[in-house]
Amino acid sequence: ISLVEPPRQEGGRFPLQLGPFSLRRARAVRGGITILKEPTAQSEGLYDLTQARTLNDLTRFGVELKGCLSATSPIYLFELERKRANIPTEATDFVWAYPLNGAHHLTEEQLGVLQCLHN
C-alpha cells in the first residue's frame, strides 16, 4: 500500500480553509468501500475500492483504487440542516474521502472513454 499525504491547507488545519461546497448525489459504488485504516480525530485514514467492480477500469489509466480519508470532524448541524444534506440524525462525525491516488492525472479523453464504458 502506498501512502499518499492528503492535501494540506495554508493557514489552518482541515476543514477550516475549504469551501464553499455544494452537495451532489453520486451513483452508488457496487462492491463497496474497505477501510484500511480507520480515521480518528487526530489522524487520517485510508480506504480501498478494489472490491468496487465498476471502478476497475480506472486502473488501466494508472489510477490506484486507494485513497486517504481526512481525520474525523464533529457534525454541528441542526435536524433540518441534516435532513437537507441527507445526514443521518444519529451521525456524530464525518470524514472527507480524498480523490483516488492518480485520479488527478486523468485526461479529458480518458474520462470520455470511462464514461462510454459505463453508459
ABEGO torsion letter per residue (X at the ends): XBBBBBBBBBGEBOAAABOBBBBBBBBBBBGEBBBABBBBAABBBBBBAAABAAAAAAAAAGBBABBBBBBBBBBBBBAAAAAAAGBBAABABBBBBBBBBGAAABBAAAAAAAAAAAX
